[in-house]
């Protein structure tokens, strides 16, 4: 299967991505030195050499500057590009590996982000809501690969378990300061829920092997 190619982002888009990351990086730096609750949006904007108006154009809240990431599109794109009829375990292992690779590509930033989420109650509470949304996404993707509905009980159980083991893997990665590669931890996590994924496989049609 050929991988679709995309034209390189234009200058304006690259500048937007760079500013977004600058705001996030300065926010994490300030949170680390002053504390999450003690740092204001105004201070973050000033450190990033931009305005609060621009900050809110990129991030709706202070929590979003930590929680926003691009992992859901990576999961969706990876699964959409996998061969039809592939084993669910292989499909979702590939999606998890793609997210792990993206996280490790900016390891210091993501380790700091995960550590902050674990220690700031306001972020942890919001992160719980983000996890529920991610479970819903995985349920929809599982449904699309199995012919079941997203509301199917086994689909929901598997989606919840899949996200739980990935969360545990990322928490261990952060707690250990990245000592064990995230890709290794994630691969072990998917193996843990492999029986649940296998149980969702559609039955083979008669005459097919």
MIMARKE-580633 format. One record per residue (C-alpha): x, y, z. Coordinates in nm, 3 decimals. Layout:
<rs>
<r><X>X</X><Y>Y</Y><Z>Z</Z></r>
...
</rs>
This chain:
<rs>
<r><X>0.000</X><Y>0.000</Y><Z>0.000</Z></r>
<r><X>0.141</X><Y>0.336</Y><Z>-0.098</Z></r>
<r><X>0.163</X><Y>0.598</Y><Z>0.173</Z></r>
<r><X>-0.014</X><Y>0.920</Y><Z>0.070</Z></r>
<r><X>0.212</X><Y>1.220</Y><Z>0.043</Z></r>
<r><X>0.121</X><Y>1.569</Y><Z>0.155</Z></r>
<r><X>0.265</X><Y>1.896</Y><Z>0.028</Z></r>
<r><X>0.493</X><Y>2.070</Y><Z>0.278</Z></r>
<r><X>0.321</X><Y>2.323</Y><Z>0.500</Z></r>
<r><X>0.333</X><Y>2.683</Y><Z>0.381</Z></r>
<r><X>0.531</X><Y>2.952</Y><Z>0.560</Z></r>
<r><X>0.225</X><Y>3.087</Y><Z>0.740</Z></r>
<r><X>0.130</X><Y>2.744</Y><Z>0.870</Z></r>
<r><X>0.487</X><Y>2.673</Y><Z>0.982</Z></r>
<r><X>0.491</X><Y>3.001</Y><Z>1.172</Z></r>
<r><X>0.165</X><Y>2.909</Y><Z>1.346</Z></r>
<r><X>0.300</X><Y>2.569</Y><Z>1.446</Z></r>
<r><X>0.622</X><Y>2.728</Y><Z>1.573</Z></r>
<r><X>0.435</X><Y>2.988</Y><Z>1.780</Z></r>
<r><X>0.202</X><Y>2.724</Y><Z>1.923</Z></r>
<r><X>0.497</X><Y>2.516</Y><Z>2.034</Z></r>
<r><X>0.678</X><Y>2.822</Y><Z>2.171</Z></r>
<r><X>0.378</X><Y>2.906</Y><Z>2.387</Z></r>
<r><X>0.364</X><Y>2.549</Y><Z>2.515</Z></r>
<r><X>0.737</X><Y>2.534</Y><Z>2.583</Z></r>
<r><X>0.736</X><Y>2.865</Y><Z>2.773</Z></r>
<r><X>0.429</X><Y>2.757</Y><Z>2.968</Z></r>
<r><X>0.598</X><Y>2.434</Y><Z>3.080</Z></r>
<r><X>0.913</X><Y>2.623</Y><Z>3.174</Z></r>
<r><X>0.715</X><Y>2.867</Y><Z>3.389</Z></r>
<r><X>0.505</X><Y>2.591</Y><Z>3.543</Z></r>
<r><X>0.825</X><Y>2.412</Y><Z>3.640</Z></r>
<r><X>0.985</X><Y>2.716</Y><Z>3.801</Z></r>
<r><X>0.680</X><Y>2.892</Y><Z>3.953</Z></r>
<r><X>0.418</X><Y>2.620</Y><Z>3.984</Z></r>
<r><X>0.111</X><Y>2.559</Y><Z>3.773</Z></r>
<r><X>-0.140</X><Y>2.749</Y><Z>3.988</Z></r>
<r><X>0.095</X><Y>3.044</Y><Z>4.037</Z></r>
<r><X>0.157</X><Y>3.099</Y><Z>3.666</Z></r>
<r><X>-0.085</X><Y>3.321</Y><Z>3.475</Z></r>
<r><X>-0.177</X><Y>3.330</Y><Z>3.109</Z></r>
<r><X>-0.038</X><Y>3.684</Y><Z>3.096</Z></r>
<r><X>0.300</X><Y>3.560</Y><Z>3.217</Z></r>
<r><X>0.301</X><Y>3.280</Y><Z>2.960</Z></r>
<r><X>0.214</X><Y>3.518</Y><Z>2.677</Z></r>
<r><X>0.484</X><Y>3.761</Y><Z>2.787</Z></r>
<r><X>0.746</X><Y>3.484</Y><Z>2.801</Z></r>
<r><X>0.645</X><Y>3.369</Y><Z>2.452</Z></r>
<r><X>0.665</X><Y>3.731</Y><Z>2.328</Z></r>
<r><X>0.304</X><Y>3.737</Y><Z>2.222</Z></r>
<r><X>-0.027</X><Y>3.869</Y><Z>2.352</Z></r>
<r><X>-0.295</X><Y>3.710</Y><Z>2.566</Z></r>
<r><X>-0.531</X><Y>3.752</Y><Z>2.271</Z></r>
<r><X>-0.300</X><Y>3.537</Y><Z>2.060</Z></r>
<r><X>-0.266</X><Y>3.286</Y><Z>2.344</Z></r>
<r><X>-0.641</X><Y>3.236</Y><Z>2.352</Z></r>
<r><X>-0.648</X><Y>3.203</Y><Z>1.975</Z></r>
<r><X>-0.435</X><Y>2.890</Y><Z>2.015</Z></r>
<r><X>-0.554</X><Y>2.762</Y><Z>2.354</Z></r>
<r><X>-0.899</X><Y>2.807</Y><Z>2.505</Z></r>
<r><X>-0.774</X><Y>2.768</Y><Z>2.864</Z></r>
<r><X>-0.451</X><Y>2.744</Y><Z>3.062</Z></r>
<r><X>-0.511</X><Y>2.369</Y><Z>3.095</Z></r>
<r><X>-0.522</X><Y>2.332</Y><Z>2.716</Z></r>
<r><X>-0.166</X><Y>2.461</Y><Z>2.679</Z></r>
<r><X>-0.055</X><Y>2.141</Y><Z>2.856</Z></r>
<r><X>-0.319</X><Y>1.894</Y><Z>2.739</Z></r>
<r><X>-0.345</X><Y>1.978</Y><Z>2.368</Z></r>
<r><X>-0.163</X><Y>1.732</Y><Z>2.142</Z></r>
<r><X>-0.191</X><Y>1.580</Y><Z>1.795</Z></r>
<r><X>-0.219</X><Y>1.215</Y><Z>1.894</Z></r>
<r><X>-0.582</X><Y>1.146</Y><Z>1.800</Z></r>
<r><X>-0.525</X><Y>1.239</Y><Z>1.433</Z></r>
<r><X>-0.217</X><Y>1.013</Y><Z>1.435</Z></r>
<r><X>-0.424</X><Y>0.721</Y><Z>1.564</Z></r>
<r><X>-0.701</X><Y>0.781</Y><Z>1.311</Z></r>
<r><X>-0.460</X><Y>0.821</Y><Z>1.017</Z></r>
<r><X>-0.260</X><Y>0.512</Y><Z>1.113</Z></r>
<r><X>-0.566</X><Y>0.291</Y><Z>1.145</Z></r>
<r><X>-0.716</X><Y>0.426</Y><Z>0.823</Z></r>
<r><X>-0.397</X><Y>0.331</Y><Z>0.640</Z></r>
<r><X>-0.381</X><Y>-0.028</Y><Z>0.764</Z></r>
<r><X>-0.486</X><Y>-0.314</Y><Z>0.533</Z></r>
<r><X>-0.845</X><Y>-0.433</Y><Z>0.551</Z></r>
<r><X>-0.871</X><Y>-0.772</Y><Z>0.717</Z></r>
<r><X>-0.554</X><Y>-0.721</Y><Z>0.920</Z></r>
<r><X>-0.565</X><Y>-0.863</Y><Z>1.273</Z></r>
<r><X>-0.700</X><Y>-0.606</Y><Z>1.517</Z></r>
<r><X>-0.399</X><Y>-0.653</Y><Z>1.742</Z></r>
<r><X>-0.164</X><Y>-0.562</Y><Z>1.457</Z></r>
<r><X>-0.375</X><Y>-0.261</Y><Z>1.359</Z></r>
<r><X>-0.398</X><Y>-0.115</Y><Z>1.707</Z></r>
<r><X>-0.039</X><Y>-0.204</Y><Z>1.791</Z></r>
<r><X>0.067</X><Y>0.002</Y><Z>1.490</Z></r>
<r><X>-0.148</X><Y>0.295</Y><Z>1.604</Z></r>
<r><X>-0.004</X><Y>0.282</Y><Z>1.955</Z></r>
<r><X>0.350</X><Y>0.260</Y><Z>1.816</Z></r>
<r><X>0.289</X><Y>0.567</Y><Z>1.598</Z></r>
<r><X>0.180</X><Y>0.768</Y><Z>1.901</Z></r>
<r><X>0.480</X><Y>0.644</Y><Z>2.101</Z></r>
<r><X>0.715</X><Y>0.747</Y><Z>1.819</Z></r>
<r><X>0.559</X><Y>1.094</Y><Z>1.806</Z></r>
<r><X>0.595</X><Y>1.129</Y><Z>2.183</Z></r>
<r><X>0.958</X><Y>1.018</Y><Z>2.182</Z></r>
<r><X>1.040</X><Y>1.255</Y><Z>1.897</Z></r>
<r><X>0.998</X><Y>1.537</Y><Z>2.151</Z></r>
<r><X>1.082</X><Y>1.339</Y><Z>2.462</Z></r>
<r><X>1.185</X><Y>1.616</Y><Z>2.703</Z></r>
<r><X>0.872</X><Y>1.818</Y><Z>2.630</Z></r>
<r><X>0.638</X><Y>1.522</Y><Z>2.671</Z></r>
<r><X>0.805</X><Y>1.391</Y><Z>2.986</Z></r>
<r><X>0.764</X><Y>1.736</Y><Z>3.142</Z></r>
<r><X>0.404</X><Y>1.752</Y><Z>3.026</Z></r>
<r><X>0.313</X><Y>1.412</Y><Z>3.170</Z></r>
<r><X>0.489</X><Y>1.484</Y><Z>3.499</Z></r>
<r><X>0.300</X><Y>1.811</Y><Z>3.534</Z></r>
<r><X>-0.036</X><Y>1.644</Y><Z>3.466</Z></r>
<r><X>0.038</X><Y>1.394</Y><Z>3.742</Z></r>
<r><X>0.109</X><Y>1.665</Y><Z>3.999</Z></r>
<r><X>-0.143</X><Y>1.941</Y><Z>3.919</Z></r>
<r><X>-0.498</X><Y>1.853</Y><Z>4.038</Z></r>
<r><X>-0.665</X><Y>2.089</Y><Z>3.789</Z></r>
<r><X>-0.485</X><Y>1.921</Y><Z>3.501</Z></r>
<r><X>-0.550</X><Y>1.570</Y><Z>3.627</Z></r>
<r><X>-0.923</X><Y>1.645</Y><Z>3.647</Z></r>
<r><X>-0.930</X><Y>1.776</Y><Z>3.291</Z></r>
<r><X>-0.716</X><Y>1.487</Y><Z>3.174</Z></r>
<r><X>-0.983</X><Y>1.246</Y><Z>3.298</Z></r>
<r><X>-1.229</X><Y>1.407</Y><Z>3.059</Z></r>
<r><X>-0.977</X><Y>1.381</Y><Z>2.775</Z></r>
<r><X>-0.935</X><Y>1.010</Y><Z>2.850</Z></r>
<r><X>-1.311</X><Y>0.955</Y><Z>2.821</Z></r>
<r><X>-1.307</X><Y>1.124</Y><Z>2.481</Z></r>
<r><X>-1.018</X><Y>0.904</Y><Z>2.373</Z></r>
<r><X>-1.207</X><Y>0.591</Y><Z>2.482</Z></r>
<r><X>-1.500</X><Y>0.701</Y><Z>2.267</Z></r>
<r><X>-1.264</X><Y>0.749</Y><Z>1.971</Z></r>
<r><X>-1.112</X><Y>0.401</Y><Z>2.014</Z></r>
<r><X>-1.461</X><Y>0.251</Y><Z>2.042</Z></r>
<r><X>-1.561</X><Y>0.412</Y><Z>1.712</Z></r>
<r><X>-1.244</X><Y>0.291</Y><Z>1.544</Z></r>
<r><X>-1.291</X><Y>-0.062</Y><Z>1.678</Z></r>
<r><X>-1.649</X><Y>-0.057</Y><Z>1.555</Z></r>
<r><X>-1.532</X><Y>0.048</Y><Z>1.211</Z></r>
<r><X>-1.288</X><Y>-0.242</Y><Z>1.190</Z></r>
<r><X>-1.524</X><Y>-0.510</Y><Z>1.326</Z></r>
<r><X>-1.869</X><Y>-0.422</Y><Z>1.193</Z></r>
<r><X>-2.001</X><Y>-0.381</Y><Z>1.545</Z></r>
<r><X>-2.145</X><Y>-0.064</Y><Z>1.693</Z></r>
<r><X>-1.949</X><Y>0.176</Y><Z>1.914</Z></r>
<r><X>-2.207</X><Y>0.107</Y><Z>2.185</Z></r>
<r><X>-2.143</X><Y>-0.268</Y><Z>2.182</Z></r>
<r><X>-2.047</X><Y>-0.375</Y><Z>2.534</Z></r>
<r><X>-1.739</X><Y>-0.573</Y><Z>2.429</Z></r>
<r><X>-1.624</X><Y>-0.285</Y><Z>2.210</Z></r>
<r><X>-1.658</X><Y>-0.041</Y><Z>2.500</Z></r>
<r><X>-1.478</X><Y>-0.276</Y><Z>2.740</Z></r>
<r><X>-1.193</X><Y>-0.323</Y><Z>2.495</Z></r>
<r><X>-1.164</X><Y>0.050</Y><Z>2.422</Z></r>
<r><X>-1.153</X><Y>0.130</Y><Z>2.795</Z></r>
<r><X>-0.893</X><Y>-0.140</Y><Z>2.861</Z></r>
<r><X>-0.682</X><Y>-0.031</Y><Z>2.563</Z></r>
<r><X>-0.669</X><Y>0.329</Y><Z>2.685</Z></r>
<r><X>-0.605</X><Y>0.221</Y><Z>3.043</Z></r>
<r><X>-0.296</X><Y>0.019</Y><Z>2.956</Z></r>
<r><X>-0.161</X><Y>0.294</Y><Z>2.729</Z></r>
<r><X>-0.211</X><Y>0.548</Y><Z>3.008</Z></r>
<r><X>-0.025</X><Y>0.320</Y><Z>3.249</Z></r>
<r><X>0.258</X><Y>0.285</Y><Z>2.998</Z></r>
<r><X>0.290</X><Y>0.662</Y><Z>2.956</Z></r>
<r><X>0.279</X><Y>0.718</Y><Z>3.332</Z></r>
<r><X>0.557</X><Y>0.462</Y><Z>3.385</Z></r>
<r><X>0.760</X><Y>0.627</Y><Z>3.108</Z></r>
<r><X>0.727</X><Y>0.965</Y><Z>3.278</Z></r>
<r><X>0.790</X><Y>0.831</Y><Z>3.629</Z></r>
<r><X>1.112</X><Y>0.663</Y><Z>3.512</Z></r>
<r><X>1.228</X><Y>0.971</Y><Z>3.320</Z></r>
<r><X>1.218</X><Y>0.789</Y><Z>2.988</Z></r>
<r><X>1.466</X><Y>0.522</Y><Z>3.103</Z></r>
<r><X>1.269</X><Y>0.252</Y><Z>2.919</Z></r>
<r><X>1.164</X><Y>0.347</Y><Z>2.565</Z></r>
<r><X>0.796</X><Y>0.435</Y><Z>2.543</Z></r>
<r><X>0.767</X><Y>0.213</Y><Z>2.236</Z></r>
<r><X>0.868</X><Y>-0.087</Y><Z>2.448</Z></r>
<r><X>0.621</X><Y>-0.003</Y><Z>2.724</Z></r>
<r><X>0.341</X><Y>0.056</Y><Z>2.475</Z></r>
<r><X>0.410</X><Y>-0.270</Y><Z>2.294</Z></r>
<r><X>0.386</X><Y>-0.456</Y><Z>2.625</Z></r>
<r><X>0.063</X><Y>-0.270</Y><Z>2.701</Z></r>
<r><X>-0.100</X><Y>-0.379</Y><Z>2.376</Z></r>
<r><X>0.006</X><Y>-0.738</Y><Z>2.441</Z></r>
<r><X>-0.184</X><Y>-0.719</Y><Z>2.771</Z></r>
<r><X>-0.514</X><Y>-0.646</Y><Z>2.593</Z></r>
<r><X>-0.444</X><Y>-0.871</Y><Z>2.292</Z></r>
<r><X>-0.704</X><Y>-1.130</Y><Z>2.404</Z></r>
<r><X>-0.974</X><Y>-0.861</Y><Z>2.416</Z></r>
<r><X>-0.885</X><Y>-0.738</Y><Z>2.068</Z></r>
<r><X>-0.876</X><Y>-1.095</Y><Z>1.933</Z></r>
<r><X>-1.222</X><Y>-1.162</Y><Z>2.079</Z></r>
<r><X>-1.364</X><Y>-0.880</Y><Z>1.864</Z></r>
<r><X>-1.242</X><Y>-1.031</Y><Z>1.539</Z></r>
<r><X>-1.532</X><Y>-1.098</Y><Z>1.299</Z></r>
<r><X>-1.587</X><Y>-1.471</Y><Z>1.237</Z></r>
<r><X>-1.424</X><Y>-1.603</Y><Z>0.921</Z></r>
<r><X>-1.667</X><Y>-1.641</Y><Z>0.633</Z></r>
<r><X>-1.723</X><Y>-1.998</Y><Z>0.508</Z></r>
<r><X>-1.486</X><Y>-2.096</Y><Z>0.234</Z></r>
<r><X>-1.226</X><Y>-1.837</Y><Z>0.330</Z></r>
<r><X>-0.899</X><Y>-1.910</Y><Z>0.507</Z></r>
</rs>
